[in-house]
Amino acid sequence: MKVAESSDRLSRKVLGAFSAPAFSQSFIHGPALSVLQGIYAKFFGLGLEQIALVIFITRIFDGVTDPIIGYLSDQYRIRRGSRKPWLMAGSIITVLACWFLYVPFGEVSMASFLFWFLLANLGWTIAEVPYGAWLAELSEDYDERARIASWRGVSRYLGLMAFFGLPLAAQRFIGTTEFIPETLRWASVFAIVAVLSTAALAVLLVPDGTASLRQTGPTLREAARAVVRNRPLLWFTAMFGSSGLGAGIAWGLIYFYIDGYLGLGAKFAGLILLTIPIGIVATPVWGWLCRRFSKQWAWSAGCVGSALACLSYALIRPGEGAWTHLAATLVFFNAVIVVEAVAGPAMLADVVDYGRWRFDADYAGTYFAFYTMVQKINVGIGAAIGLAVAGFFGFDATVAEQTPRGVFGLMLGVAWLPAVTYLIAAVLIWNFPITRKKQRAIVHAIERREARRRLATAATAAEVSP
């Protein structure tokens, strides 16, 4: 196994091709992350409790499928040397499912919503778990991984910008800048082209990366042991779960907060679009901070900033000046939250190294399956929690004026609960056990073991040769 030194930087061509699928994945995730719940409640008549239940069931489904796909992609990687077929297969399933999820035909029911949401999540899992594991195999250098993750993070934010900019770009055809069912139809058409073309680009231009010399894949029992006995992985899951849960709760209610509470629904797309560029600019800055100081330092600082941003939601009141205050809050929030897209996958790649060292096998797919699973659980369970809390206290998406109790429930979900989870995450991240020094020691230990394995193989071959 060749260890990449810090001077062995990937070319911009390879980085661009590798990060391209993140653009289309972010774009097609856009509705599910922000407006899908609101559209199904406002235009298709589903109740908040029904939507929350669908999201909850989907996350349970993810809890089963994500580890399975991670394990199978590891097996395939060991035997065939690539994760590329998974990206293409998952992309095809994704565009099919999302067309019917975002552009429902006939009568919309809870059952139809659940079916297409489940299939869409299966497609996302098949594509995105191996795609995430691929990052860990492109480089084994601590700092280069932050650079790769920065490129992918920028691509993700460009995808979000494209999605939230769609209502403005298509206003002439749709007739409004609000998110309505017709907006999602346009988004689905664009996503079909973008998802398939960017996946093909990565498959054609990006190398498969490094892999262990071990030629046999681990058994399912060995993979399970490599998860439950990997302390850094469990630590990472706890800190990423805490951080992402706050984001999931807040973003599950952000459309209701802006539209139903502040009365700025017509400006929703413009507000989000205004703030996304700051995320694009901030992403490489956080990448530099990760390399200059450490990933732990940068990510924990970003979590503290995210907590402050969430708390500021509770200070904004409907009426004059609400747009300005909200825009400033969203700008700050986007500037600090993007650190997760850089530090998160880069730190998990370090956990993959630890797994290779301790268990002598490549579990990148399995570990990134946990990352993807927790990420979707954060979004799904977080959104379900937020919707359930708001609904319990009487928030109603169909009325123009909310009761004081409904407003309290909304604020509890969009501001107070997320702030608490972000602060918990900051403490956990600060104490993450794999530092830059420890990661480099792990990689060097793996390199020495692989060198001994090569010598043993050569000696065996020499003994049996005539």
C-alpha positions in Angstrom: 0.0 0.0 0.0 1.5 3.2 -1.1 1.3 6.0 1.4 0.7 9.4 -0.1 3.0 12.1 1.1 1.8 15.7 1.5 3.6 16.7 -1.7 1.6 14.1 -3.7 -1.3 16.4 -4.3 -4.1 15.3 -6.6 -4.5 17.4 -9.7 -7.4 19.9 -10.1 -8.8 17.8 -12.9 -9.1 14.8 -10.6 -10.4 16.8 -7.7 -13.0 18.5 -10.0 -14.2 15.2 -11.4 -14.3 13.5 -8.0 -16.3 16.4 -6.5 -18.8 16.7 -9.4 -21.2 14.0 -8.1 -21.4 16.0 -4.8 -23.0 18.9 -6.8 -25.8 16.8 -8.3 -26.3 14.8 -5.0 -26.7 18.1 -3.1 -29.1 19.4 -5.7 -31.3 16.4 -5.7 -31.2 16.3 -1.9 -32.3 20.0 -1.8 -36.1 19.4 -1.6 -35.9 16.7 1.0 -33.6 18.8 3.2 -35.8 21.9 3.1 -39.1 22.3 1.3 -40.5 18.8 0.7 -42.2 18.5 4.0 -43.8 21.9 3.6 -45.0 21.2 0.0 -46.6 17.9 1.0 -48.3 19.6 3.9 -49.4 22.8 2.2 -50.3 21.5 -1.3 -50.9 17.8 -0.9 -52.8 17.8 2.4 -50.6 15.5 4.5 -50.5 16.2 8.2 -47.3 17.0 10.1 -47.7 13.9 12.1 -48.1 11.8 8.9 -45.0 13.4 7.4 -43.0 12.9 10.6 -44.0 9.2 10.7 -42.9 8.7 7.0 -39.5 10.3 7.8 -39.1 8.2 10.9 -39.9 4.9 9.0 -37.5 5.9 6.3 -34.6 6.4 8.7 -35.3 3.0 10.3 -35.0 1.6 6.8 -31.7 3.5 6.3 -30.4 2.0 9.6 -30.7 -1.4 8.0 -29.7 -0.7 4.4 -26.7 1.6 5.0 -24.5 -0.9 6.8 -25.4 -3.6 4.3 -24.4 -1.4 1.3 -21.2 -0.4 3.1 -20.2 -4.0 3.8 -21.1 -5.2 0.2 -19.2 -2.3 -1.4 -16.1 -3.2 0.8 -16.3 -6.8 -0.5 -16.6 -5.6 -4.1 -13.7 -3.2 -3.7 -11.4 -5.9 -2.4 -12.4 -8.3 -5.1 -12.7 -6.0 -8.1 -10.7 -3.0 -7.0 -13.3 -0.3 -7.5 -16.4 1.4 -6.1 -17.4 3.0 -9.3 -20.3 0.6 -10.3 -22.0 1.4 -7.1 -22.0 5.2 -7.8 -23.6 4.6 -11.3 -26.2 2.1 -10.1 -27.3 4.2 -7.2 -27.5 7.3 -9.4 -29.9 5.5 -11.8 -32.2 4.4 -8.9 -32.0 7.9 -7.4 -33.3 9.8 -10.5 -36.1 7.3 -11.0 -37.4 7.5 -7.4 -37.0 11.2 -7.0 -39.0 11.9 -10.2 -42.0 10.2 -8.6 -41.2 11.6 -5.1 -40.9 15.2 -6.3 -43.5 15.0 -9.1 -46.3 12.8 -7.7 -49.0 11.6 -10.0 -52.6 11.1 -9.1 -53.8 11.2 -5.5 -51.1 11.8 -3.0 -51.3 9.5 0.0 -49.1 8.7 3.0 -48.4 5.3 1.4 -47.2 6.7 -1.9 -45.1 9.3 -0.2 -43.5 6.5 1.9 -42.8 4.2 -1.0 -41.0 6.7 -3.2 -39.1 8.2 -0.2 -37.9 4.7 0.7 -36.7 4.0 -2.9 -35.0 7.4 -3.2 -33.1 6.8 0.0 -32.1 3.3 -1.2 -30.7 5.0 -4.4 -28.9 7.6 -2.3 -27.3 4.9 -0.1 -26.1 2.8 -3.0 -24.5 5.8 -4.6 -23.2 7.9 -1.7 -21.8 5.3 0.7 -19.2 4.0 -1.7 -18.6 7.5 -3.0 -17.8 8.7 0.5 -15.5 5.7 1.1 -13.7 6.5 -2.2 -12.4 9.8 -0.5 -10.5 7.8 2.1 -8.8 5.8 -0.7 -7.6 8.8 -2.9 -5.1 9.9 -0.3 -3.8 8.8 3.1 -2.3 12.2 4.0 -3.9 14.0 6.9 -3.8 17.4 5.2 -4.6 16.3 1.6 -7.8 14.7 2.8 -8.9 18.1 4.1 -8.2 19.5 0.6 -10.2 16.8 -1.1 -13.1 17.3 1.3 -12.9 21.1 0.7 -13.4 20.6 -3.0 -16.3 18.3 -2.4 -17.7 20.7 0.1 -17.6 23.6 -2.4 -19.3 21.3 -4.9 -22.1 20.5 -2.4 -22.8 24.2 -1.8 -22.8 24.9 -5.5 -25.5 22.2 -5.8 -27.6 23.8 -3.1 -27.1 27.2 -4.8 -28.4 25.7 -8.0 -31.5 24.3 -6.3 -32.4 27.4 -4.4 -31.7 29.5 -7.4 -34.1 27.5 -9.5 -37.3 29.4 -8.5 -35.7 32.7 -9.5 -34.3 31.3 -12.8 -37.6 29.7 -13.7 -39.9 32.5 -12.5 -40.9 33.4 -16.1 -42.2 29.9 -16.6 -43.5 29.1 -13.1 -44.9 32.5 -12.3 -43.6 32.8 -8.8 -40.4 32.7 -6.7 -42.0 30.4 -4.1 -41.4 26.7 -3.9 -44.5 25.0 -5.3 -45.1 21.6 -6.9 -44.2 23.0 -10.4 -40.8 24.1 -9.0 -40.0 20.6 -8.0 -40.9 19.3 -11.5 -38.3 21.6 -13.0 -35.8 20.6 -10.4 -36.4 16.9 -11.2 -35.8 17.4 -14.9 -32.4 19.1 -14.2 -31.5 16.5 -11.6 -31.9 13.6 -14.0 -29.3 15.1 -16.3 -26.9 16.3 -13.6 -26.9 13.2 -11.4 -26.1 10.8 -14.3 -23.6 13.0 -16.1 -21.5 13.9 -13.0 -21.4 10.2 -11.9 -20.2 9.2 -15.3 -17.5 12.0 -15.2 -16.1 10.7 -11.9 -16.1 7.1 -13.1 -14.1 8.0 -16.2 -11.6 10.5 -14.8 -10.9 9.6 -11.1 -8.6 6.7 -10.1 -9.8 4.0 -7.8 -7.2 4.9 -5.2 -5.1 2.8 -2.8 -6.2 -0.5 -1.3 -4.9 -3.1 1.1 -2.9 -6.0 -0.2 -5.3 -8.3 1.6 -7.1 -10.3 -1.2 -10.0 -11.8 0.8 -12.8 -9.7 2.2 -13.7 -9.8 5.8 -16.7 -11.8 7.0 -19.9 -10.0 8.2 -18.9 -11.0 11.7 -15.5 -9.5 11.3 -17.0 -6.3 9.9 -19.4 -6.0 12.8 -16.5 -6.5 15.2 -14.5 -3.8 13.4 -17.4 -1.4 14.1 -18.2 -2.1 17.7 -14.5 -2.3 18.7 -13.4 0.8 16.9 -13.5 3.4 19.7 -12.6 6.4 17.4 -15.5 5.4 15.1 -18.0 5.3 18.0 -16.6 8.6 19.2 -17.0 10.1 15.7 -20.5 8.8 15.5 -21.4 10.5 18.8 -20.0 13.8 17.9 -21.3 13.8 14.3 -24.6 12.6 15.5 -24.9 15.4 18.0 -23.9 18.1 15.5 -26.1 16.8 12.7 -29.1 16.3 14.8 -29.2 20.0 15.6 -29.0 20.8 11.9 -31.7 18.2 11.1 -34.2 19.7 13.7 -33.6 23.3 12.5 -33.7 22.6 8.8 -36.8 20.4 9.1 -38.6 23.5 10.4 -36.8 26.3 8.5 -39.4 26.5 5.8 -42.2 26.7 8.3 -40.3 29.3 10.3 -39.7 31.6 7.3 -43.0 31.1 5.6 -45.5 30.4 8.4 -44.0 32.5 11.2 -42.1 35.4 9.6 -44.4 35.6 6.5 -41.4 35.6 4.1 -42.4 32.6 2.0 -42.1 34.5 -1.2 -38.6 35.4 -0.4 -37.5 32.0 0.9 -35.5 31.0 -2.2 -33.9 34.4 -2.4 -32.9 34.3 1.3 -31.3 30.9 1.0 -29.7 31.8 -2.3 -28.2 35.0 -0.8 -26.5 33.1 2.0 -25.1 30.1 0.1 -22.2 31.9 -1.6 -20.8 32.7 1.8 -20.7 28.9 2.4 -18.8 28.4 -0.8 -16.3 31.1 0.2 -16.0 29.8 3.7 -15.4 26.2 2.8 -11.8 26.6 1.5 -11.1 28.9 4.5 -12.2 26.1 6.9 -10.0 23.7 4.9 -7.0 26.0 5.4 -7.9 26.2 9.2 -8.1 22.4 9.4 -4.6 22.2 7.9 -3.1 25.1 9.8 -4.4 24.1 13.2 -6.4 20.8 13.3 -9.7 19.4 12.1 -10.8 19.1 15.7 -10.1 22.7 16.5 -11.9 24.0 13.4 -15.0 21.7 13.7 -15.5 22.5 17.4 -15.3 26.2 16.7 -17.8 25.9 13.9 -20.2 24.1 16.2 -20.1 26.9 18.8 -20.8 29.4 16.0 -23.7 27.2 14.8 -25.2 27.2 18.3 -25.1 31.0 18.4 -26.7 31.2 15.0 -29.6 29.0 16.0 -30.2 31.0 19.2 -30.5 34.1 17.1 -33.6 32.7 15.3 -35.5 33.2 18.6 -34.7 36.9 18.6 -36.2 37.7 15.2 -39.8 38.9 15.1 -42.2 39.1 12.2 -42.6 42.5 10.6 -40.3 45.3 9.5 -36.7 44.4 9.6 -37.3 40.6 9.8 -35.8 40.0 6.3 -32.6 41.9 7.2 -32.1 40.2 10.5 -32.9 36.7 9.1 -30.5 37.3 6.1 -27.7 38.3 8.5 -28.3 35.2 10.7 -28.4 32.8 7.7 -25.2 34.3 6.3 -23.4 33.7 9.6 -24.9 30.3 10.0 -23.7 29.2 6.5 -20.2 30.6 7.2 -19.8 28.3 10.2 -21.8 25.2 9.4 -19.8 24.4 6.3 -16.8 23.2 8.4 -18.6 19.9 8.9 -18.4 19.2 5.2 -14.6 19.6 5.3 -13.6 18.2 8.7 -16.2 15.4 9.0 -15.3 13.1 6.0 -11.6 14.0 6.4 -11.6 12.9 10.1 -13.6 9.7 9.2 -10.9 8.9 6.7 -8.5 8.9 9.6 -10.8 6.5 11.4 -10.6 4.2 8.3 -6.8 4.2 8.7 -7.2 3.2 12.4 -9.5 0.3 11.3 -7.0 -0.8 8.7 -4.2 -0.8 11.3 -6.1 -2.6 14.1 -8.2 -5.1 12.1 -6.0 -5.6 9.0 -8.8 -5.0 6.5 -10.3 -2.1 4.5 -13.6 -1.1 6.1 -13.9 2.3 4.4 -17.3 1.4 2.9 -18.6 0.1 6.2 -17.4 3.1 8.1 -18.7 5.6 5.6 -22.0 3.7 5.6 -22.3 4.7 9.3 -21.4 8.3 8.4 -24.1 8.4 5.7 -26.6 6.6 7.9 -26.1 9.0 10.8 -26.2 11.9 8.3 -29.6 10.8 7.0 -30.8 9.9 10.5 -29.8 13.5 11.6 -31.8 15.0 8.7 -34.7 12.6 9.0 -35.0 12.0 12.7 -34.1 15.6 13.4 -36.8 16.8 11.0 -39.3 14.3 12.5 -38.4 15.6 16.0 -38.8 19.2 14.9 -42.1 18.6 13.2 -43.4 16.5 16.1 -42.5 19.2 18.6 -44.0 22.0 16.6 -47.2 19.9 15.9 -47.5 18.9 19.5 -47.5 22.5 20.6 -50.1 23.4 18.0 -48.2 24.9 15.1 -50.4 24.8 12.0 -48.8 25.2 8.5 -52.2 26.0 6.9 -53.1 29.2 8.9 -51.6 32.7 8.6 -51.4 33.5 12.3 -50.0 31.1 14.9 -51.0 30.8 18.6 -48.4 31.7 21.3 -48.2 28.0 22.1 -47.5 27.1 18.5 -44.8 29.8 18.2 -43.2 28.4 21.4 -43.1 24.9 19.8 -41.6 26.3 16.6 -38.9 28.2 18.5 -38.1 25.2 20.7 -37.5 23.2 17.5 -35.7 25.7 15.3 -33.6 27.5 18.0 -33.2 26.0 21.5 -32.9 22.3 20.8 -30.4 22.6 18.0 -28.2 25.0 20.0 -27.9 22.5 22.8 -26.9 19.6 20.4 -24.3 21.8 18.7 -22.6 22.7 22.1 -22.6 19.0 23.1 -20.9 18.2 19.7 -18.3 20.9 20.2 -17.1 19.2 23.5 -16.9 15.8 21.9 -15.1 17.0 18.8 -12.5 18.9 20.8 -11.6 15.6 22.5 -11.5 13.4 19.4 -8.6 10.8 19.9 -7.0 10.8 16.5 -4.8 13.8 16.1 -2.5 14.7 13.2 0.4 13.1 14.9 -1.4 9.9 15.8 -2.8 9.6 12.2 0.6 9.8 10.7 1.9 7.2 13.1 -1.0 4.8 12.2 -0.3 5.2 8.4 3.4 4.5 8.9 2.6 1.4 11.0 0.3 0.2 8.1 3.1 0.8 5.6 5.6 -1.2 7.7 3.2 -4.1 8.0 2.5 -4.1 4.2 6.3 -4.0 3.5 6.7 -7.1 5.7 3.8 -8.8 3.9 5.5 -8.1 0.5 8.8 -9.6 1.8 7.0 -12.7 3.1 5.2 -13.2 -0.2 8.5 -12.8 -2.1 10.3 -15.3 0.2 7.5 -17.8 -0.2 7.6 -17.5 -3.9 11.4 -17.9 -3.9 11.1 -21.2 -1.8 8.6 -22.8 -4.2 10.3 -21.7 -7.4 12.5 -24.4 -9.2 
